Structure formats: structure tokens, C-alpha cells
């Protein structure tokens, strides 16, 4: 099985033993691999958590504005893209 390409990027092979996430929206099937991670913290409340490596109790650092976290914005736009593609087809507009 070779690599596939799309209009914007080259799609890489995924190891057949890898853990994957599969999203089906509209006519699009998205398969992404991920590496399961060990839990590093344990939430205690909405304000505190325990660092499992050190046993320290720490406070969450919250951003007052969503724009301060580019990772959150990236996730939001990825989910928005999935919703739009899943709910509209060519010719609907």
C-alpha cells in the first residue's frame, strides 16, 4: 500500500498496530494515529490538581481569553470544519 495524496498534503501510512481515531463526517473519512499518554495529573477540583510525578498540589492556570491558547483555537476550528462538512453538501449553498 503506497502513500496517498490530497490537494493540500501528503497522507502518510499508519502502522497497522497503531492506536487510531476515526471520524466520519459527510463523505469524508478521517483517520489519525495517536500515542496514548500516561496521566500526569489528577484533578482534585476545578481549581487544583495533583502532579502525579511529584505529589504536589498545584493550581490550574486559566487563560482569561480563548485567543491566548492557540491549541484551543486549533481544536475549535478542526471541530467546526467537521461540523460544516458533515452537515452541508456541494450545491446546498
Number of C-alpha atoms within 10 A of each C-alpha: 4 7 9 10 10 7 5 6 8 10 11 11 11 14 9 7 6 12 12 15 10 10 12 12 16 14 9 11 9 11 12 12 13 11 8 9 6 6 9 10 16 13 14 12 10 8 11 14 17 17 15 12 9 9 11 11 15 14 14 12 8 10 9 8 7 11 10 11 12 10 10 12 13 11 11 12 11 11 11 12 12 17 13 12 15 14 10 12 11 6 5 6 5
